[in-house]
Each structure stands twice: as structure tokens, then as C-alpha cells.
Amino acid sequence: MKIFKFGGASVKDAEGVKNIASVLKTVGYENTLVIVSAMGKTTNAMELVIRNYFENRAELQSALQDVKKFHNQILLDLFDNERHPVFEHVKNLFTELGTFLKVNKSPDYNFVYDQTIGYGELLSTTIISYYLNEIGLKNNWLDVRTFIKTDNYYRRANINWGTTQTKISKDFDINILNITQGFLGSDTNNFTTTLGREGSDYTAAIFAYCLNASSVTIWKDVPGVLNADPRYFENAKLLNQISYREAIELAFYGASVIHPKTLQPLQRKEIPLYVKSFLNPLADGTIVSKGKALEPETPCFIVKKNQILISLSSLDFSYIVEENISEIFSLLHLYKMKVDLIQNSAISFSVCLEDTYNNLEKLLQHLKAKFNVIFHKNVNLYTIRHFSEDVITTLEKDKTVLLKQLTQQTVQIVAT
């Protein structure tokens, strides 16, 4: 069993959908599960729908119409006959979405987010499945929510591995080409949950683990895993091979090519992960597996933008001790902050974090009751694995460094 995952960039238009068919014909599609993300920037467009639902109802229908027009154009480019059943199926998905937005009574943003955002994946996989069948690549469309079961931690759900394993083992036919959605699951009440942004890679790893797959391939618009994001760093190099441990480190620090949770289930069963280009499917790309940490050996650069740096000190200049640190972490957990860096001294504690759930002001109010608080918004967190002093000096040039932390293999720099 092979697992293929195609991201939004690979299906941003009709030509992208056709290219998926070309890739499958080129590399083979027997005993294959294809996992697909939402098309192009649909997830961003759906997030605007959700924001308008809560904050600007006058613009809600306009935002929805933009999503409809985008998908309808792809349909018209792929199918000659507007009476093709795919048009009715897509229409029904939009009707279902519209009905939810009308009848929903929950004020919980995170719940509404998860019930709404996944229509991007449902739309993309529906269109692609119909197209592949139309050109003779017979496939079975699956609703991933019937297989991947989670808790109800909306927007960052945790997998119920036992139930998920049972459902996949019982109800999944490995002998045909299957297509399903990334990013999604469902809780015990069958409400939709999501696995976190970019969670489709994790979906591929979950299926691979439960199916004892021979490999997972993530198809990207880059030739493989690079040592730096070419949008922010010049002369990025292709990494031919990465060990599981090194890949987990890179993902933890924010390397965008691989979702942070993807590697653990693959490592446990030693399932190799390939990262390849959907523009050049026969190229080797990158393999993540047992073996050498990096090939070639080179510094790896990661940048996370729009971070928040918070620095705390006690009001009476007393030491920051275990009791204080425990309370700080309790508050970070309470307000669902994603922590990316921690540094403390005798009388200070600094943390660089992401405010995914828009709880920063509540957190700051809580902290100011017990600590002196200094914070900086919109800072950048740079991480270099396998650094050298020259590399650090070059990175710091023309930047204001707010915090710096070095370990044997890694340096992290918070700067503006």
C-alpha cells in the first residue's frame, strides 16, 4: 500500500487536477491511497467566510460566493457537460455548508471553524475523484471523518488511535485506488474536527501507520526538502536524505515542508517518507528514513514569522522559581498558546509564542497581575540547525536581535 498526499498548490486549478492524473499514470496507482488538501488558497478563503460569519454578516454571502465561483470555474474547465453529476454533488456540498451557517446556534468560534473549514477538502476530493473516474482512473471516494476519530479539541484535535486503527482495519479496501481528504477527522458525536493547519501530511502518516504502508510520498511544488525556504533565503539546497530524528527536529522548529506530528508514526514502523515534486515526478526528491542525519551535511534555516516575544520578571525582583514557572505554563496552556522558545534566568523568563486562538490580551492581563511584562509583537524567530559562527553573523546582519539561544546543534534568534 502506498500513500500519496497532494497539497493545495498541486490542485490550485484545472491544470493541477490534470497533473495529478499525469503523476498517477507516471508512477503507478495500484494499491494507492491519495490524500488531497483544499484547492489553492481555499482554506484562507474559508477562514474569511468564518470571520465574516462572526464579525461581518453583511459580507458573508460575498465571501461564500467567491469560494463557489473559484470551484465552479475549475469544474467548467474539467467537464464539458454541465449536466455531469459532479456539478450537482458540488452544489449539494455548498447547500450543506449554507444550511449549517444558518441553523448553527453555537457561539464557539473553534467549533464553527472546524464544521466549516473542511468543506475545502470535501470539495477538492469530490471534484478530483469524479475527474479521475471520467478519464478512466477508477477510484473510490472516502469520507475521512468515518475513519479518523479524535477528541473534541477543535482546530488541533488529538487522534484516538485505537478507534481509528479499528475503523481503518475493518472498513478500508486496500486493493483499489482510494481518494480522501487530509486535515479532517471527527469526534465521538461525529462533529468534524481538524488536525491543525497543514495537517494533511499527518493524515497521510495516520493511514500509513494503520495500513502498514510501504511508503508515504508528499507531492510538493519544490524538488524535495530544502535546507531553507527559498522565499526568505537565497541559494537553498536540496537535501537528498534526512534521518527520522533530524526531520523531527526540523519539523519541531517549524520547517514548513513537513507537519510536526507526521514523523512519529512513520518512525515507529520505519515507513519511509518521500518528498517529491509533482512537476518532475520521476526525480529522486528527498527521502526521510533511518540512516545518516543529513545528506549533504549543511546548515538548515527555518523562519517563523508573526511571533510574539513576552519577557517576564517578578514585581519584587525575587527569583523566578519552580512555582512561578509552573503558574506561567498553566496560563500558556489555559490560553492555548503555541510555545516555540523558552529562556529563563534568575529573575526573568522569556517565551516566544504563537497566538493561534487570539487570546493574547487575556494572557497579558493575567500575567500583569503577578509579573512585570514586556512584549513585542510581529517578531521573527530564526532557527539554524548545524550552524557555524559565520552563518550566525550573516543572519544577524541588519537585524535587531531581541533574544538568542544556543545549544550544541541549534541556535535560535528572535529578531525584528
MIKOLKE-29448 format. One line per field, with one value per residue (C-alpha): residue in three letters; z, y, x; residue number from 1; chain. Coordinates in nm, 4 decimals, padded with zeros to 6 digits. Layout:
MIKOLKE-29448
rest: c(ALA_...)
w: c(Z_...)
v: c(Y_...)
u: c(X_...)
nr: c(NUM_...)
kette: c(A_...)
This chain:
MIKOLKE-29448
rest: c(MET_LYS_ILE_PHE_LYS_PHE_GLY_GLY_ALA_SER_VAL_LYS_ASP_ALA_GLU_GLY_VAL_LYS_ASN_ILE_ALA_SER_VAL_LEU_LYS_THR_VAL_GLY_TYR_GLU_ASN_THR_LEU_VAL_ILE_VAL_SER_ALA_MET_GLY_LYS_THR_THR_ASN_ALA_MET_GLU_LEU_VAL_ILE_ARG_ASN_TYR_PHE_GLU_ASN_ARG_ALA_GLU_LEU_GLN_SER_ALA_LEU_GLN_ASP_VAL_LYS_LYS_PHE_HIS_ASN_GLN_ILE_LEU_LEU_ASP_LEU_PHE_ASP_ASN_GLU_ARG_HIS_PRO_VAL_PHE_GLU_HIS_VAL_LYS_ASN_LEU_PHE_THR_GLU_LEU_GLY_THR_PHE_LEU_LYS_VAL_ASN_LYS_SER_PRO_ASP_TYR_ASN_PHE_VAL_TYR_ASP_GLN_THR_ILE_GLY_TYR_GLY_GLU_LEU_LEU_SER_THR_THR_ILE_ILE_SER_TYR_TYR_LEU_ASN_GLU_ILE_GLY_LEU_LYS_ASN_ASN_TRP_LEU_ASP_VAL_ARG_THR_PHE_ILE_LYS_THR_ASP_ASN_TYR_TYR_ARG_ARG_ALA_ASN_ILE_ASN_TRP_GLY_THR_THR_GLN_THR_LYS_ILE_SER_LYS_ASP_PHE_ASP_ILE_ASN_ILE_LEU_ASN_ILE_THR_GLN_GLY_PHE_LEU_GLY_SER_ASP_THR_ASN_ASN_PHE_THR_THR_THR_LEU_GLY_ARG_GLU_GLY_SER_ASP_TYR_THR_ALA_ALA_ILE_PHE_ALA_TYR_CYS_LEU_ASN_ALA_SER_SER_VAL_THR_ILE_TRP_LYS_ASP_VAL_PRO_GLY_VAL_LEU_ASN_ALA_ASP_PRO_ARG_TYR_PHE_GLU_ASN_ALA_LYS_LEU_LEU_ASN_GLN_ILE_SER_TYR_ARG_GLU_ALA_ILE_GLU_LEU_ALA_PHE_TYR_GLY_ALA_SER_VAL_ILE_HIS_PRO_LYS_THR_LEU_GLN_PRO_LEU_GLN_ARG_LYS_GLU_ILE_PRO_LEU_TYR_VAL_LYS_SER_PHE_LEU_ASN_PRO_LEU_ALA_ASP_GLY_THR_ILE_VAL_SER_LYS_GLY_LYS_ALA_LEU_GLU_PRO_GLU_THR_PRO_CYS_PHE_ILE_VAL_LYS_LYS_ASN_GLN_ILE_LEU_ILE_SER_LEU_SER_SER_LEU_ASP_PHE_SER_TYR_ILE_VAL_GLU_GLU_ASN_ILE_SER_GLU_ILE_PHE_SER_LEU_LEU_HIS_LEU_TYR_LYS_MET_LYS_VAL_ASP_LEU_ILE_GLN_ASN_SER_ALA_ILE_SER_PHE_SER_VAL_CYS_LEU_GLU_ASP_THR_TYR_ASN_ASN_LEU_GLU_LYS_LEU_LEU_GLN_HIS_LEU_LYS_ALA_LYS_PHE_ASN_VAL_ILE_PHE_HIS_LYS_ASN_VAL_ASN_LEU_TYR_THR_ILE_ARG_HIS_PHE_SER_GLU_ASP_VAL_ILE_THR_THR_LEU_GLU_LYS_ASP_LYS_THR_VAL_LEU_LEU_LYS_GLN_LEU_THR_GLN_GLN_THR_VAL_GLN_ILE_VAL_ALA_THR)
w: c(00.0000_-00.0999_00.0410_-00.1784_-00.0419_-00.2694_-00.1179_-00.2212_-00.4556_-00.6623_-00.7241_-00.7481_-01.0866_-01.3504_-01.4882_-01.1427_-01.1263_-01.4669_-01.3470_-01.0556_-01.3144_-01.5057_-01.1904_-01.1079_-01.4613_-01.4494_-01.1126_-01.0848_-00.8753_-00.7833_-00.4133_-00.3557_-00.1238_-00.2446_00.0209_-00.1025_00.0599_-00.0274_-00.3672_-00.3899_-00.1253_-00.0414_00.3279_00.3522_00.1687_00.4058_00.7047_00.5674_00.5479_00.9152_01.0198_00.8337_00.9970_01.3395_01.2667_00.9390_00.8354_00.5554_00.3702_00.4466_00.1236_-00.0853_00.0708_00.0125_-00.3473_-00.4094_-00.2973_-00.5206_-00.8253_-00.7792_-00.7711_-01.0435_-01.2816_-01.2162_-01.2839_-01.6139_-01.7162_-01.6366_-01.7500_-02.0879_-01.9847_-01.7113_-01.6532_-01.5303_-01.1800_-01.0266_-01.0610_-00.8534_-00.5952_-00.5522_-00.5333_-00.2562_-00.0564_-00.0719_00.0266_00.3244_00.4267_00.3888_00.5986_00.8810_00.8846_00.9026_01.1743_01.3926_01.7447_01.8894_01.9718_01.9937_01.7217_01.7241_01.6857_01.3967_01.2398_01.2261_01.0967_00.8167_00.7104_00.5982_00.3050_00.1156_00.1342_00.0654_-00.2485_-00.3795_-00.3351_-00.4862_-00.7988_-00.8346_-00.7783_-01.0459_-01.2873_-01.2380_-01.2958_-01.6056_-01.7662_-01.6727_-01.3424_-01.1423_-00.7766_-00.4569_-00.2774_00.1015_00.3779_00.6056_00.9018_00.9178_00.9681_01.1733_01.5164_01.7597_02.0776_02.0565_02.0864_01.7882_01.5490_01.6978_01.7675_01.9167_01.7499_01.9183_01.7826_01.8984_01.7368_01.4265_01.3821_01.4205_01.1667_00.9063_00.9516_00.9245_00.6513_00.4190_00.0856_00.0073_-00.3336_-00.5229_-00.5810_-00.2959_-00.2562_00.0651_00.2487_00.4564_00.7724_00.8944_01.1496_01.3702_01.7417_01.9277_01.8345_01.4672_01.4589_01.2239_01.3809_01.2281_01.2979_01.2780_00.9758_00.7208_00.8905_00.5668_00.5995_00.9399_00.7830_00.5436_00.8334_01.0282_00.7365_00.6678_01.0271_01.0416_00.6993_00.7408_00.4191_00.2224_00.1861_00.2040_-00.0683_-00.0230_-00.3601_-00.3498_-00.5881_-00.4784_-00.5695_-00.2137_00.1329_00.1046_00.3709_00.3697_00.2456_-00.0893_-00.0251_00.2576_00.1935_-00.1172_-00.2632_-00.0907_-00.1332_-00.1830_00.0996_-00.0536_00.2697_00.6255_00.9259_01.1151_01.4174_01.2159_01.0325_01.3640_01.4887_01.1728_01.1896_01.5589_01.4897_01.2103_00.8798_00.6612_00.4289_00.6954_00.9541_01.3084_01.4017_01.0759_01.1586_01.4843_01.3469_01.0428_01.2551_01.4823_01.1864_00.9853_00.6924_00.4551_00.3687_00.0261_-00.0588_-00.4347_-00.6998_-00.8762_-01.1647_-01.2028_-01.0521_-01.1643_-00.9858_-00.6635_-00.4291_-00.0569_00.1489_00.5241_00.6777_00.9032_00.8348_00.8035_00.9700_00.6616_00.3081_00.2215_00.5587_00.5577_00.7861_00.7795_00.8196_00.9475_00.9996_01.1780_01.1248_01.3226_01.6580_01.9972_02.2452_02.6098_02.8817_03.2479_03.5718_03.9286_04.0708_04.3735_04.1853_04.3567_04.1779_03.9089_04.0687_04.0053_04.1478_03.9124_03.6103_03.6872_03.7016_03.3742_03.1934_03.3342_03.1845_02.8498_02.8466_02.9581_02.6710_02.4166_02.3271_02.0966_02.2585_02.0237_02.2509_02.6252_02.8085_03.1771_03.4179_03.7926_03.7749_03.4226_03.1985_02.8221_02.5838_02.2070_02.1024_01.8503_01.9392_01.7256_01.9261_01.9653_02.3434_02.3798_02.5590_02.8138_02.8769_02.9214_03.1676_03.3716_03.3684_03.4622_03.7900_03.9136_03.6871_03.5121_03.1460_02.8306_02.4967_02.1294_01.8517_01.4924_01.5642_01.3618_01.5098_01.3186_01.3823_01.2380_01.2724_01.2322_01.2482_01.2246_01.3599_01.0073_00.9350_01.2543_01.1748_00.8261_00.9549_01.2231_00.9796_00.9619_01.2283_01.5846_01.7966_02.0960_02.2201_02.1303_02.2479_02.1506_02.2065_02.0583_01.7287_01.7179_01.7517_01.7797_01.7311_01.7900_01.5870_01.4110)
v: c(00.0000_00.3419_00.6726_00.9858_01.3298_01.6284_01.9773_02.2813_02.4125_02.0948_02.1433_02.5197_02.4998_02.2566_02.2020_02.0960_01.8367_01.7056_01.6899_01.4649_01.2216_01.2515_01.1830_00.8758_00.7417_00.8065_00.6497_00.3985_00.3947_00.0326_-00.0212_00.3527_00.5966_00.9569_01.2260_01.5753_01.9184_02.2033_02.3628_02.6533_02.9167_02.7784_02.7341_03.1049_03.1883_02.9680_03.1383_03.4673_03.3094_03.2140_03.5594_03.7229_03.4821_03.6113_03.9695_04.0959_03.9156_04.1672_04.0242_03.6565_03.5715_03.7578_03.5544_03.2320_03.3306_03.3769_03.0178_02.8926_03.0824_02.9508_02.5877_02.6332_02.7613_02.4533_02.2354_02.4138_02.3680_01.9944_01.8792_01.9583_01.8804_02.0967_01.8165_01.5951_01.4667_01.6348_01.9743_01.8584_01.6971_02.0184_02.2215_01.9955_02.0485_02.4251_02.3839_02.1746_02.4400_02.7194_02.5284_02.4831_02.8552_02.9344_02.6895_02.6833_02.8086_02.7549_03.0729_02.8692_03.0010_02.6901_02.4557_02.6599_02.6780_02.3000_02.2437_02.4955_02.4824_02.1181_02.1855_02.2888_01.9303_01.7782_01.9918_01.9219_01.5451_01.5280_01.7128_01.5143_01.1783_01.2497_01.3696_01.0636_00.8362_01.0388_00.9717_00.6059_00.6101_00.4287_00.5230_00.5081_00.8372_00.8090_01.0439_01.0559_01.1532_00.7982_00.6633_00.9142_00.9580_01.2266_01.4105_01.7417_01.9718_02.1720_02.3117_02.0895_01.7571_01.4569_01.1162_00.8290_00.5709_00.2620_00.3541_00.4889_00.1693_-00.0435_00.1545_00.1599_-00.2111_-00.3032_-00.0777_00.0078_-00.1745_-00.1633_-00.3269_-00.0243_00.3400_00.5390_00.9151_01.1000_01.4267_01.5463_01.7581_01.6252_01.3813_01.3547_01.3289_01.0817_01.2849_01.2803_01.6541_01.7438_01.8116_01.9327_01.8305_02.1771_02.3847_02.1844_01.8681_01.6711_01.5340_01.3992_01.2344_01.0507_00.9285_00.8091_00.5979_00.4723_00.3569_00.1885_00.0224_-00.0753_00.1138_00.0599_00.4355_00.7847_01.0418_01.4102_01.5840_01.9478_02.2341_02.2122_01.9350_01.7969_01.9146_02.2173_02.3410_02.6762_02.8319_02.9907_03.2694_03.4004_03.2600_03.2616_02.9554_02.6937_02.3383_02.0115_01.7608_01.4146_01.2209_01.3055_01.0768_01.0499_01.2181_01.5122_01.5529_01.5569_01.8282_02.0361_01.9934_02.0844_02.4107_02.4939_02.3573_02.4070_02.1091_01.8503_01.8717_01.8344_01.5289_01.3411_01.1705_00.9856_00.7261_00.6684_00.6260_00.3711_00.1381_00.2582_00.3642_00.5828_00.9294_01.0754_01.4429_01.4901_01.7424_01.6966_01.8876_01.6260_01.3035_01.0784_01.2856_01.1372_01.4146_01.3677_01.0514_01.0577_00.7254_00.5547_00.6430_00.9469_01.2626_01.4823_01.4329_01.6677_01.7996_02.1682_02.4299_02.4270_02.7525_02.7945_03.1168_03.1592_03.4990_03.6973_03.5618_03.7249_03.7624_03.8009_03.8769_03.8472_03.9460_03.9348_04.2524_04.2466_04.1302_03.7916_03.4781_03.3150_02.9714_02.6494_02.7848_03.0853_02.8748_02.6285_02.9114_03.0624_02.7297_02.6809_03.0142_02.9324_02.6083_02.7800_03.0288_02.7653_02.9324_02.7502_02.7909_02.7936_02.9095_02.9465_03.1184_03.1975_03.3459_03.4066_03.6937_03.6769_03.4422_03.4893_03.2973_03.3238_03.2004_03.1897_03.3248_03.0833_03.1329_03.5148_03.5008_03.7283_04.0154_03.7796_03.6175_03.9524_04.0757_03.7597_03.7828_04.1527_04.0726_03.8952_03.9970_04.2872_04.2218_04.3410_04.2094_04.2518_04.1599_04.0621_03.9388_03.6683_03.3507_03.2181_02.8684_02.7308_02.3622_02.2679_02.6321_02.7990_03.1386_03.2796_03.1681_03.3340_03.6583_03.6688_03.6058_03.8745_04.1419_04.4390_04.2851_04.3894_04.0798_04.0598_03.7130_03.4467_03.0891_02.8310_02.4583_02.2161_02.1688_02.4600_02.8369_03.0308_03.4056_03.6321_03.9485_04.2323)
u: c(00.0000_00.1319_00.0113_00.0259_-00.0515_-00.1142_-00.1276_-00.3266_-00.0561_-00.0807_-00.4549_-00.4848_-00.6602_-00.7862_-00.4372_-00.3255_-00.6021_-00.4998_-00.1402_-00.2410_-00.3746_-00.0464_00.1579_-00.0516_-00.0117_00.3641_00.4478_00.1619_-00.1523_-00.2208_-00.2954_-00.2727_-00.4462_-00.4474_-00.4966_-00.5751_-00.5868_-00.8213_-00.7602_-00.5175_-00.5927_-00.9375_-00.8551_-00.7708_-01.0947_-01.2924_-01.1315_-01.2646_-01.6121_-01.5818_-01.4590_-01.7467_-01.9910_-01.8841_-01.7813_-01.9329_-02.2517_-02.3098_-02.0076_-02.0747_-02.2565_-01.9985_-01.7179_-01.9103_-01.9769_-01.6054_-01.5425_-01.8272_-01.7012_-01.3475_-01.4599_-01.7184_-01.4516_-01.2413_-01.5468_-01.6145_-01.2502_-01.2569_-01.6011_-01.7606_-02.1169_-02.2699_-02.5230_-02.2422_-02.3348_-02.0294_-02.1996_-02.4960_-02.2670_-02.0679_-02.3892_-02.5146_-02.1933_-02.2408_-02.6068_-02.4995_-02.2471_-02.5018_-02.7540_-02.5051_-02.4253_-02.7992_-02.9037_-02.5918_-02.6527_-02.3060_-02.1081_-01.7852_-01.5536_-01.3365_-01.6350_-01.7769_-01.4312_-01.3999_-01.7547_-01.6929_-01.3287_-01.3305_-01.5618_-01.2485_-01.1193_-01.4618_-01.4937_-01.1435_-01.1620_-01.5114_-01.4009_-01.0771_-01.2478_-01.5077_-01.2388_-01.0203_-01.3193_-01.4087_-01.0692_-01.0610_-00.8677_-01.1334_-01.1270_-01.3264_-01.4092_-01.3940_-01.5053_-01.2002_-01.4194_-01.5547_-01.2024_-01.0016_-01.1585_-01.0435_-01.1295_-01.3170_-01.0150_-01.1362_-00.8722_-00.5995_-00.7669_-00.5877_-00.6164_-00.7976_-00.5546_-00.7409_-01.0730_-00.9010_-00.6987_-01.0121_-01.2132_-00.9353_-00.8619_-01.2305_-01.3658_-01.0758_-01.0258_-00.6546_-00.6875_-00.8199_-00.7301_-00.8856_-00.9100_-00.9853_-00.9362_-00.6448_-00.6678_-01.0052_-01.1426_-01.4500_-01.5219_-01.7428_-02.0528_-01.9459_-01.8811_-01.5965_-01.2583_-00.9334_-00.5737_-00.4168_-00.3171_-00.1168_-00.2456_-00.2894_00.0644_-00.0352_-00.3405_-00.1092_00.1046_-00.2002_-00.3229_00.0294_00.0679_-00.2739_-00.2340_00.1340_00.2015_00.5210_00.5811_00.4352_00.5002_00.4248_00.3998_00.5138_00.5923_00.9599_01.2078_01.2104_01.3098_01.5393_01.7786_01.5959_01.2735_01.3693_01.1164_01.3349_01.6846_01.8997_02.0752_01.8605_01.9972_01.8118_01.8564_01.8782_01.8347_01.7264_01.7055_01.3771_01.5358_01.6672_01.3371_01.1508_01.3879_01.3357_00.9585_00.9521_01.1321_00.8867_01.0185_00.7126_00.7639_00.6759_00.3956_00.5400_00.3298_00.3900_00.7172_00.6456_00.4002_00.6209_00.9325_00.7621_00.7074_01.0087_00.7907_00.9970_00.8693_00.9450_00.9082_00.8931_00.7975_00.4653_00.6260_00.9004_00.7619_01.0492_01.3155_01.4528_01.3434_01.4159_01.3830_01.3261_01.4275_01.6811_02.0417_02.2621_02.1274_02.1716_02.2953_02.4545_02.5712_02.4802_02.3220_01.9402_01.7457_01.3903_01.1969_00.8643_00.7065_00.4480_00.5637_00.5143_00.8010_00.6962_00.9516_00.8529_01.0206_00.8922_00.7396_00.9720_01.2859_01.2723_01.3868_01.1757_01.1469_00.9557_00.6299_00.6377_00.7307_00.4515_00.1993_00.3270_00.2944_-00.0552_-00.1568_00.0048_-00.1935_-00.5150_-00.4973_-00.3822_-00.0550_00.1871_00.5305_00.8309_01.1150_01.1766_01.4612_01.4943_01.7474_01.7396_01.4897_01.3443_01.1522_01.1072_00.8869_00.8332_00.4898_00.2067_-00.1377_-00.3419_-00.6606_-00.6402_-00.6069_-00.3036_-00.4797_-00.6366_-00.2993_-00.1239_-00.3861_-00.3437_00.0367_00.0452_-00.1282_00.1885_00.4777_00.6401_00.5569_00.7332_00.6120_00.6922_00.4502_00.5330_00.8843_01.0602_01.2018_01.5027_01.6346_01.9591_02.0426_02.4122_02.5194_02.8576_02.9617_02.9835_02.6290_02.5011_02.6850_02.5361_02.1849_02.2054_02.3216_02.0791_01.8509_01.7716_01.8299_01.5923_01.6848_01.9402_01.9795_02.2415_02.2660_02.5175_02.3332_02.0886_02.0778_01.7531_01.7335_01.4332_01.4720_01.2946)
nr: c(1_2_3_4_5_6_7_8_9_10_11_12_13_14_15_16_17_18_19_20_21_22_23_24_25_26_27_28_29_30_31_32_33_34_35_36_37_38_39_40_41_42_43_44_45_46_47_48_49_50_51_52_53_54_55_56_57_58_59_60_61_62_63_64_65_66_67_68_69_70_71_72_73_74_75_76_77_78_79_80_81_82_83_84_85_86_87_88_89_90_91_92_93_94_95_96_97_98_99_100_101_102_103_104_105_106_107_108_109_110_111_112_113_114_115_116_117_118_119_120_121_122_123_124_125_126_127_128_129_130_131_132_133_134_135_136_137_138_139_140_141_142_143_144_145_146_147_148_149_150_151_152_153_154_155_156_157_158_159_160_161_162_163_164_165_166_167_168_169_170_171_172_173_174_175_176_177_178_179_180_181_182_183_184_185_186_187_188_189_190_191_192_193_194_195_196_197_198_199_200_201_202_203_204_205_206_207_208_209_210_211_212_213_214_215_216_217_218_219_220_221_222_223_224_225_226_227_228_229_230_231_232_233_234_235_236_237_238_239_240_241_242_243_244_245_246_247_248_249_250_251_252_253_254_255_256_257_258_259_260_261_262_263_264_265_266_267_268_269_270_271_272_273_274_275_276_277_278_279_280_281_282_283_284_285_286_287_288_289_290_291_292_293_294_295_296_297_298_299_300_301_302_303_304_305_306_307_308_309_310_311_312_313_314_315_316_317_318_319_320_321_322_323_324_325_326_327_328_329_330_331_332_333_334_335_336_337_338_339_340_341_342_343_344_345_346_347_348_349_350_351_352_353_354_355_356_357_358_359_360_361_362_363_364_365_366_367_368_369_370_371_372_373_374_375_376_377_378_379_380_381_382_383_384_385_386_387_388_389_390_391_392_393_394_395_396_397_398_399_400_401_402_403_404_405_406_407_408_409_410_411_412_413_414_415_416)
kette: c(A_A_A_A_A_A_A_A_A_A_A_A_A_A_A_A_A_A_A_A_A_A_A_A_A_A_A_A_A_A_A_A_A_A_A_A_A_A_A_A_A_A_A_A_A_A_A_A_A_A_A_A_A_A_A_A_A_A_A_A_A_A_A_A_A_A_A_A_A_A_A_A_A_A_A_A_A_A_A_A_A_A_A_A_A_A_A_A_A_A_A_A_A_A_A_A_A_A_A_A_A_A_A_A_A_A_A_A_A_A_A_A_A_A_A_A_A_A_A_A_A_A_A_A_A_A_A_A_A_A_A_A_A_A_A_A_A_A_A_A_A_A_A_A_A_A_A_A_A_A_A_A_A_A_A_A_A_A_A_A_A_A_A_A_A_A_A_A_A_A_A_A_A_A_A_A_A_A_A_A_A_A_A_A_A_A_A_A_A_A_A_A_A_A_A_A_A_A_A_A_A_A_A_A_A_A_A_A_A_A_A_A_A_A_A_A_A_A_A_A_A_A_A_A_A_A_A_A_A_A_A_A_A_A_A_A_A_A_A_A_A_A_A_A_A_A_A_A_A_A_A_A_A_A_A_A_A_A_A_A_A_A_A_A_A_A_A_A_A_A_A_A_A_A_A_A_A_A_A_A_A_A_A_A_A_A_A_A_A_A_A_A_A_A_A_A_A_A_A_A_A_A_A_A_A_A_A_A_A_A_A_A_A_A_A_A_A_A_A_A_A_A_A_A_A_A_A_A_A_A_A_A_A_A_A_A_A_A_A_A_A_A_A_A_A_A_A_A_A_A_A_A_A_A_A_A_A_A_A_A_A_A_A_A_A_A_A_A_A_A_A_A_A_A_A_A_A_A_A_A_A_A_A_A_A_A_A_A_A_A_A_A_A_A_A_A_A_A_A_A_A_A_A_A_A_A_A_A_A_A_A_A_A_A_A_A)
